Structure formats: C-alpha cells, structure tokens
Amino acid sequence: MAYGNTGTIGPQDADVLISLKQDHAPTADYVKELRTLLPETFPGATFAFLPADIVSQILNFGLPAPIDVQVVGPDEKASYAYATNLLKSIRMVSGIADLRIQQAFDYPQINVDADRSLAGLVGLTQRDVAMLINLSGSFQIKPNFWLNTQNGVSYPIVVQIPQYWMNSVSDLVNLPITSAATNSPQLLGGLATITPGPSAAIVSHYNVQPVIDIYGAVQGRDLGAVSKELNRILDEAAKGAPRGTHVVVRGQVQTMTNAYAQLYFGLAGAIVLVYLIIVVNFQSWLDPFIIITALPGALAGIVWMLFVTGTTLSIPALTGAIMCMGIATANSVLLVSFGRERLEQGYDSTAAAIDAGFTRFRPVLMTASAMILGMVPMALALGEGGEQNAPLGRAVIGGLLVATVTTLFFVPAVFSVFHRRDRRPQPGEASSA
C-alpha cells in the first residue's frame, strides 16, 4: 500500500514524474509550455500539473491543486449538476488552468445482485457470494504467510484467478462459488443477476456531508486576483444552488487568506511594538514618532519595487517588508539620538538636524548598502528554485532604497519642526542673561 494525494481514482489515471536537470530554467516556464503542447498531442485526454515542490504541497495541505471549490450538499446528483454549471463559468476566469471535477459518476462497473433465498437453499450465504476471493484476492479475507527461514522475512500468500481468465461476462457467470458448509460448488450465474451499469468512481465527504470538488491552478496571474474573480462568480451563482447545497473555497486560497490576515496584523503589530519600545528607551512620545516617520517611505519603496519588477504580493514579500521595517527604524534611531545630543549641547533644532544628517550619513548608508547588496542575488532569483524567495529580496531592496533617503532627508526635517522650541541654553548664556 502506498500513500498518494494526486487524485488518481482509476486505471484511466496516471502520474507522470519529470525530473529536471541542474541549472534548469524556471519550472513555471516548462509547465506553461507543456500545458499547450500536451493537449494538442493527445486530444481527448485531460492533463493537470500537481504541486511538485514541498512548499506547494504544504500550502495545499495535501490537496492536488491550489484551488478547491467544494460543492457541499445532501443530493450528490444535484450537486454534480450544479458543479458542472459552475465549471463552465469558472473557465472564463483569466489566469485559471487545469480546471476539472474530481468526482466521476460514469465509472463502468458490473452489478451482482444475489438471490439470498436461492443461495440459502444450496447452503450458501450472501457473505459467500460477496467474498469473491478469485477476483479480489485472499489476503484481506484469509491472510496466509510463508516464512523464509533463511532471511526471516514473512511473505503474504495471495490466491487470485488470473485476470486473462476473466475477460467477459460469461466468464463471470461461470465463476464457481464454494463455502465450508457445502461440498458442491455453485455457479455465480445461477445465484445472482449480473447487469452492467455506471457508478460513482469516488465518493468524497467533508465533515460527513458529500462534496463535489472542482480543482484548478493558476498560470500567468497571481492567486489573489484569481480568487477575487472566483468569489464573485460563486456569489452570483449562489442563487441557483440546490436546496441545502452551499459552496466553500478551500485549498491554498484559504491558506493564503489566513496567512495574509496574520501577516498584515504582524506588520501593523511590529510597527506598534517598535514604537512602544522606543518610547520606553527615549522616555518620550515625540521622538519615537519622529523615528517611525521613515516607515511610510519604506512601505512606498516596497510597493514601488514590486510594481516595477512585476512581482505579486506574497508571503515572502510581506516577510521582507517586516524585515525592512526593523532596519529602517534602526537607521532612524541613530539619526534622532544624535540630534537629541546636539540639542542638549545648545544647538537649535535646524542645526542639530543638519549635523545629525551629516554625521550619521555614513553609518546609515553602510547599513543599508550592506543589506541591499546582500539581497541582490536573492532578488535576481539566481539558482534552482530561486524565484520562490525573489519577492523577499525585492521587497527589502525597494523598501531600503526609499527608506534610506527618507531617513537622511525627511526624518531630519521632521525633527527640526517638532524640536524648534527645544534648544537648551549653555551655561555661559544662562549667566549672561
């Protein structure tokens, strides 16, 4: 038994694993090319690219696609019809790919309806008829093992009729049925009615209720924009849902929404906590406010860099934004603390601000330059899989570029305005007065 979460449900499905060589191009480029090439080469077949890297698999929580639209309802046939109509509407969303319904309701099967009364007359039960060891094997019903004394390994012994002996319905009709209660075998065709008919290939449940899954992925567009259009379509189609049926969007979309909410809260919380810590250290409410005036510039630089590079907002980008907040705050602390020293020495606010900007110019520039240069390889997405962490480097670089200018020019100007009345007189000046 092997665990697999790729969504294969029958012999008509298969997993194709592709190993890339070292120094390969971005994986998304190969996927984009194959999405066009494979349907043209194999018309009539459905292809879907499953999450291959461990990061995507974790974010999907085991699902075979980042988008999972679940139609939940008590009536499976009504839910399937509703899901089919939703599938047609969702196909119109720009940037969505690999769209398909996981459950299949036309899977071929052979129904065996046993006559229990007739079977009882010959000493057989429904259990004897249902337990077709010849077809399914004997291991789960009557497990037997053979112990190899040379290596100490036990091997299961499975008894099963060869599949090439069971090629038609007539072969199934002539299948002998035996039991411990009777010595004479009976033919299956004399005890049951055999009819072909379609059935559900897979039955899925979520919180006990039956569900129909619509899986999809994204290409050439960010997941947030696709999910926004997807939610709009689902809201419009909710009026025509069958009674007792509702739609829930799960998968990476749900993970993304929760993660963004937590990171936005973390970003705002980081700014507030930094401000409060500086208040304790400076014993003032004003100077910490002057220090954090550099942070809007950092946020503007992050947005500018992501826009220029065509990078979508993502979890790595928000992580880089939180990093950038700390560095920008540290540089502003250097400048404001030096300005306060100059005020205590008798300088006016303008002279103190200018002197602080000139004196702390080199330390601020060295700190920002070291961080920016260190993030350049990550921002250029060098190496295999480097495109995953590129948003983090780009966010840090863009934020520090603007935050450094803000720290050196805007923060001194704010310092000069707020401290224009805080000049302390020198001892000589006080005595002459």
GUDO-233773 format. One line per field, with one value per residue (C-alpha): x, y, z negated; residue number from 1. Coordinates in pm, whole numbers. Example, Ala and Ser with C-alpha at 12.3 -4.5 7.8 and 13.67 -1.06 7.14 Angstrom:
BEGIN
xx	c(1230_1367);
yy	c(-450_-106);
zz	c(-780_-714);
seq	c(1_2);
END
This chain:
BEGIN
xx	c(0_136_2_-77_-265_-251_-619_-584_-910_-885_-685_-762_-544_-168_107_395_705_953_1299_1473_1846_2069_2084_1740_1514_1225_985_684_815_820_471_338_483_354_3_-12_180_19_-349_-250_-52_-309_-657_-932_-706_-712_-384_-327_1_10_213_559_770_735_638_333_234_242_47_-216_-248_-239_-477_-374_-446_-417_-786_-1051_-1412_-1622_-1993_-2138_-2491_-2702_-2803_-2494_-2660_-2796_-2460_-2281_-2511_-2460_-2082_-2086_-2253_-2003_-1719_-1835_-1844_-1510_-1342_-1399_-1172_-846_-537_-702_-571_-606_-975_-1158_-1413_-1253_-1554_-1670_-2021_-1999_-1741_-1820_-1896_-2073_-2353_-2406_-2750_-2752_-3074_-3040_-3330_-3188_-2840_-2975_-3129_-2787_-2615_-2461_-2497_-2468_-2121_-2011_-2136_-1987_-1644_-1515_-1167_-1098_-1137_-1014_-758_-749_-513_-775_-1021_-797_-444_-166_208_511_817_1151_1375_1690_1630_1348_1107_737_578_200_37_-242_-468_-636_-761_-553_-710_-682_-919_-1187_-1232_-1611_-1940_-1979_-1656_-1800_-2127_-1939_-1737_-1771_-1885_-1794_-1815_-1724_-2094_-2128_-1903_-2054_-1962_-2232_-2203_-2239_-2480_-2727_-2733_-2726_-2835_-2540_-2600_-2353_-2408_-2230_-2140_-1951_-1577_-1506_-1726_-1583_-1702_-1611_-1749_-1974_-2150_-2093_-1887_-1803_-1453_-1364_-985_-789_-450_-323_-89_32_-166_-149_-369_-523_-663_-799_-962_-1129_-1298_-1377_-1559_-1758_-1875_-1966_-2168_-2361_-2429_-2534_-2894_-2931_-2782_-2992_-3170_-2933_-2623_-2350_-2007_-1682_-1344_-1058_-701_-422_-674_-793_-435_-338_-629_-547_-173_-222_-451_-191_98_-90_-162_203_324_100_187_559_528_330_567_873_717_638_987_1146_913_1049_1410_1379_1140_943_638_758_1097_969_703_974_1166_876_805_1061_839_581_870_982_631_617_952_830_520_726_980_715_532_845_961_612_621_292_234_312_410_787_726_541_816_1069_852_869_1248_1270_1072_1334_1631_1465_1377_1733_1875_1629_1717_2083_1993_1737_1951_2243_2011_1900_2263_2317_2009_2149_2473_2286_2227_1895_1671_1770_2142_2101_1906_2160_2453_2283_2222_2585_2738_2519_2520_2799_2667_2316_2442_2674_2397_2150_2409_2521_2163_2079_2389_2325_1972_2069_2134_1802_1619_1765_1628_1966_1994_1738_1407_1533_1214_1030_1229_1285_990_1156_1480_1298_1080_1381_1578_1290_1199_1556_1624_1340_1368_1734_1650_1361_1583_1855_1631_1272_1336_1577_1316_1050_1296_1369_999_900_1203_1217_1148_1367_1704_1878_2085_2450_2588_2760_2444_2238_2480_2488_2111);
yy	c(0_343_682_922_1253_1318_1248_932_734_453_278_564_796_807_1015_1127_1237_1467_1525_1845_1871_2103_2468_2442_2732_2826_2535_2754_2802_2427_2387_2667_2508_2159_2293_2393_2103_1803_1869_1924_1599_1390_1526_1390_1344_1572_1695_1861_1971_1880_2058_1904_2100_2053_2418_2397_2061_2202_2513_2295_2074_1757_1872_1813_2175_2521_2596_2360_2470_2227_2194_2054_1915_1611_1529_1420_1424_1776_1891_1739_1917_2245_2189_2127_2464_2630_2473_2644_2983_2940_2856_3218_3346_3477_3300_2979_2643_2267_2304_1975_1797_1532_1300_1086_934_731_476_133_-148_-485_-517_-859_-887_-1212_-1407_-1478_-1724_-1934_-1920_-2039_-2347_-2467_-2385_-2051_-1707_-1353_-1343_-1639_-1474_-1134_-1262_-1335_-1447_-1541_-1177_-967_-1200_-1388_-1175_-950_-1235_-1527_-1393_-1650_-1601_-1802_-1762_-1774_-1933_-1818_-1444_-1442_-1250_-1339_-1311_-1287_-1563_-1434_-1662_-1498_-1612_-1480_-1173_-1312_-1591_-1332_-1140_-1142_-1151_-1519_-1596_-1420_-1614_-1945_-1848_-2123_-2027_-2250_-2241_-2453_-2552_-2723_-2950_-2887_-2557_-2344_-2115_-1744_-1704_-1942_-1748_-1383_-1146_-978_-641_-375_-19_308_404_669_620_806_934_1223_1364_1664_1677_1380_1564_1456_1702_1759_1904_2145_2163_2435_2606_2946_3049_3394_3559_3581_3362_3658_3816_3482_3409_3752_3681_3329_3456_3697_3413_3197_3480_3530_3157_3107_3196_2891_2641_2331_2325_2253_2297_2553_2622_2652_2754_2564_2476_2727_3010_2958_2930_3248_3445_3336_3393_3743_3840_3724_3894_4223_4207_4118_4412_4657_4497_4524_4899_4949_4737_4910_5245_5143_5001_5324_5521_5330_5381_5750_5838_6042_6005_6259_6124_5769_5925_6113_5786_5591_5865_5682_5371_5508_5567_5208_5081_5304_5165_4809_4876_5058_4777_4506_4706_4777_4414_4273_4080_3999_4049_3725_3582_3620_3982_4056_3885_4111_4411_4323_4290_4627_4792_4692_4818_5148_5203_5128_5387_5650_5579_5660_5994_6106_6006_6211_6505_6494_6507_6818_6979_6917_7084_7404_7369_7484_7223_7302_7294_6975_6806_6905_6797_6465_6403_6478_6286_5974_5975_5716_5466_5477_5437_5150_4960_5000_4922_4603_4479_4578_4413_4100_4075_4124_3752_3659_3934_3815_3463_3301_2926_2649_2748_3099_3253_3143_3372_3653_3864_3880_4024_4268_4395_4456_4631_4858_4942_5026_5238_5474_5438_5543_5863_5926_5869_6105_6390_6360_6249_6543_6783_6641_6652_7017_7110_6928_7043_7405_7526_7269_7443_7424_7732_7684_7768_8082_8207_8149_8353_8648_8652);
zz	c(0_97_-5_276_282_654_720_929_900_1151_1424_1660_1448_1424_1265_1486_1295_1471_1324_1426_1478_1284_1389_1547_1636_1404_1360_1441_1796_1859_1712_1932_2245_2160_2089_2454_2608_2434_2522_2884_2894_2704_2781_2560_2258_1954_1807_1471_1314_949_679_704_456_83_24_253_107_-246_-148_24_-285_-74_200_562_663_506_574_438_486_284_358_36_35_-58_301_494_837_786_651_952_1196_1010_1007_1384_1441_1207_1403_1722_1550_1375_1708_1810_1532_1675_1542_1425_1553_1502_1420_1366_1147_931_891_1184_1189_1510_1399_1555_1315_1309_1055_898_734_538_469_98_87_369_220_-115_48_161_-170_-69_-224_-98_-252_-41_276_195_92_441_349_710_817_526_373_48_-161_-321_-380_-471_-519_-499_-524_-424_-642_-468_-730_-554_-591_-849_-627_-607_-263_-213_-7_214_417_715_1053_1346_1499_1852_1749_1669_1994_2041_1853_1943_1760_1455_1485_1478_1170_904_553_259_-118_-418_-462_-123_76_419_584_741_1042_977_1269_1107_780_890_1163_1335_1504_1622_1515_1433_1079_885_922_599_318_116_-214_-424_-777_-692_-406_-42_163_528_578_859_874_1050_1068_1180_1460_1560_1282_906_692_511_828_950_615_617_952_839_531_746_972_674_519_842_882_518_603_827_583_499_169_-117_103_39_187_-9_135_-26_61_97_139_-216_-340_-157_-305_-659_-614_-469_-755_-1007_-826_-791_-1161_-1226_-1016_-1199_-1532_-1456_-1396_-1717_-1927_-1786_-1869_-2226_-2283_-2160_-2389_-2686_-2580_-2488_-2774_-2524_-2298_-2043_-1936_-1865_-1644_-1453_-1413_-1263_-1007_-793_-774_-525_-287_-334_-256_52_170_127_335_599_633_657_923_1130_1125_1191_864_697_327_150_-187_-115_-12_-336_-531_-360_-448_-818_-789_-618_-898_-1153_-951_-863_-1229_-1342_-1099_-1216_-1578_-1501_-1350_-1609_-1907_-1766_-1708_-2072_-2181_-1973_-2129_-2476_-2364_-2279_-1908_-1765_-1604_-1245_-1316_-1522_-1243_-975_-1190_-1265_-895_-802_-1092_-1058_-681_-654_-916_-772_-418_-513_-693_-408_-139_-309_-333_24_172_-31_110_476_551_393_583_915_846_900_857_874_724_659_794_480_249_500_369_26_167_394_111_-113_162_264_-91_-196_113_32_-346_-338_-150_-389_-691_-573_-449_-567_-925_-995_-857_-1087_-1378_-1307_-1301_-1619_-1821_-1709_-2066_-2245_-2232_-2572_-2668_-2751_-3097_-2970_-2803_-3120_-3340_-3098_-3089);
seq	c(1_2_3_4_5_6_7_8_9_10_11_12_13_14_15_16_17_18_19_20_21_22_23_24_25_26_27_28_29_30_31_32_33_34_35_36_37_38_39_40_41_42_43_44_45_46_47_48_49_50_51_52_53_54_55_56_57_58_59_60_61_62_63_64_65_66_67_68_69_70_71_72_73_74_75_76_77_78_79_80_81_82_83_84_85_86_87_88_89_90_91_92_93_94_95_96_97_98_99_100_101_102_103_104_105_106_107_108_109_110_111_112_113_114_115_116_117_118_119_120_121_122_123_124_125_126_127_128_129_130_131_132_133_134_135_136_137_138_139_140_141_142_143_144_145_146_147_148_149_150_151_152_153_154_155_156_157_158_159_160_161_162_163_164_165_166_167_168_169_170_171_172_173_174_175_176_177_178_179_180_181_182_183_184_185_186_187_188_189_190_191_192_193_194_195_196_197_198_199_200_201_202_203_204_205_206_207_208_209_210_211_212_213_214_215_216_217_218_219_220_221_222_223_224_225_226_227_228_229_230_231_232_233_234_235_236_237_238_239_240_241_242_243_244_245_246_247_248_249_250_251_252_253_254_255_256_257_258_259_260_261_262_263_264_265_266_267_268_269_270_271_272_273_274_275_276_277_278_279_280_281_282_283_284_285_286_287_288_289_290_291_292_293_294_295_296_297_298_299_300_301_302_303_304_305_306_307_308_309_310_311_312_313_314_315_316_317_318_319_320_321_322_323_324_325_326_327_328_329_330_331_332_333_334_335_336_337_338_339_340_341_342_343_344_345_346_347_348_349_350_351_352_353_354_355_356_357_358_359_360_361_362_363_364_365_366_367_368_369_370_371_372_373_374_375_376_377_378_379_380_381_382_383_384_385_386_387_388_389_390_391_392_393_394_395_396_397_398_399_400_401_402_403_404_405_406_407_408_409_410_411_412_413_414_415_416_417_418_419_420_421_422_423_424_425_426_427_428_429_430_431_432_433);
END
